[in-house]
Amino acid sequence: MYAVIESGGKQYRVSPGDVIDVELLSGTEKGKPVRFDRVLAVVGDDGPQLGALTGAAVTASLVGEVLGPKIRVFKKKKRTTYRRTTGHRQHLHRVRIDEIQLPSSR
């Protein structure tokens, strides 16, 4: 069984036991449960359920805070010896998917 959830403007395909990195979640502490209510699809034993499912939820536990990959930004203007290099690493929350809850009625 797997589900497609939306968090931080991005979509993730998750199954129970998966560990994913999502955008920072407000009001969360390490080890506390996190609930994703924006479930776009659930595929299980009884076939796929598509669309924004009301009543479906994915619960996860917060593992910790990590940094994303380094992105190098390079600016240059020709013939003026202007060169600037900067970098960026996005702060992310790492969550472990615990359970996928289906909507009560189909």
C-alpha positions as CSV (number, residue, x, y, z in Angstrom):
1,M,0.0,0.0,0.0
2,Y,1.2,3.5,-0.8
3,A,-0.1,7.0,-0.8
4,V,0.7,10.3,-2.5
5,I,0.8,13.2,-0.1
6,E,1.5,16.9,-0.6
7,S,3.7,18.9,1.8
8,G,5.4,22.2,1.2
9,G,4.2,22.5,-2.4
10,K,5.8,19.1,-3.3
11,Q,4.3,15.7,-3.8
12,Y,5.7,12.5,-2.2
13,R,5.0,8.8,-2.8
14,V,5.1,7.2,0.6
15,S,4.7,3.7,2.1
16,P,4.7,2.7,5.8
17,G,8.4,2.6,7.0
18,D,9.7,5.1,4.4
19,V,11.9,7.9,5.6
20,I,11.6,11.2,3.6
21,D,12.9,14.7,3.8
22,V,10.2,17.4,3.6
23,E,10.2,21.2,4.0
24,L,10.3,22.6,7.6
25,L,7.1,21.8,9.5
26,S,5.9,24.4,12.0
27,G,5.2,23.5,15.7
28,T,6.9,20.0,15.7
29,E,9.4,18.4,18.0
30,K,11.7,15.4,17.6
31,G,9.9,12.2,18.3
32,K,6.4,13.7,18.1
33,P,3.8,12.5,15.6
34,V,3.2,14.5,12.4
35,R,-0.1,14.2,10.5
36,F,-0.4,14.9,6.7
37,D,-4.0,15.6,5.9
38,R,-3.4,16.5,2.2
39,V,-3.6,13.0,0.7
40,L,-4.0,13.0,-3.1
41,A,-4.1,9.3,-3.8
42,V,-4.1,5.9,-2.0
43,V,-3.3,2.7,-3.7
44,G,-4.1,-0.4,-1.7
45,D,-5.5,-3.9,-1.9
46,D,-8.9,-2.8,-3.1
47,G,-7.5,-0.6,-5.9
48,P,-6.6,3.0,-6.3
49,Q,-8.5,5.9,-4.8
50,L,-7.7,9.1,-6.5
51,G,-8.4,12.8,-6.0
52,A,-8.1,14.9,-2.8
53,L,-9.4,12.3,-0.3
54,T,-11.3,13.8,2.6
55,G,-10.8,11.7,5.8
56,A,-7.6,10.1,4.6
57,A,-4.4,10.9,6.5
58,V,-0.8,9.8,6.8
59,T,0.8,9.8,10.2
60,A,4.6,10.0,10.6
61,S,7.1,10.6,13.4
62,L,9.7,13.3,13.2
63,V,13.2,11.9,13.1
64,G,15.2,15.1,13.0
65,E,16.3,18.2,11.2
66,V,18.8,17.8,8.3
67,L,20.3,20.0,5.6
68,G,19.6,19.5,1.9
69,P,22.2,19.3,-0.8
70,K,24.5,22.2,-1.4
71,I,23.5,24.5,-4.3
72,R,26.2,26.7,-5.7
73,V,25.2,30.0,-7.2
74,F,27.7,31.6,-9.5
75,K,27.3,35.2,-10.9
76,K,29.5,36.6,-13.6
77,K,29.6,39.7,-15.8
78,K,31.8,39.6,-18.8
79,R,34.7,41.9,-19.3
80,T,34.5,43.5,-15.8
81,T,36.2,40.8,-13.6
82,Y,33.0,40.5,-11.6
83,R,32.6,37.0,-10.2
84,R,30.6,36.0,-7.1
85,T,30.1,32.5,-5.7
86,T,27.6,31.8,-3.0
87,G,26.0,28.6,-1.7
88,H,22.7,27.5,-0.1
89,R,21.6,24.5,1.9
90,Q,17.9,24.2,2.6
91,H,16.8,23.2,6.1
92,L,14.6,20.1,6.0
93,H,12.7,17.8,8.4
94,R,13.3,14.1,8.1
95,V,10.1,12.0,8.9
96,R,9.4,8.3,9.1
97,I,6.0,7.2,7.7
98,D,4.2,5.2,10.3
99,E,0.6,4.6,9.0
100,I,-1.7,5.3,6.1
101,Q,-5.3,5.8,7.2
102,L,-8.0,5.4,4.6
103,P,-11.2,7.4,4.4
104,S,-14.0,5.8,6.4
105,S,-16.4,5.4,3.5
106,R,-15.6,4.7,-0.1
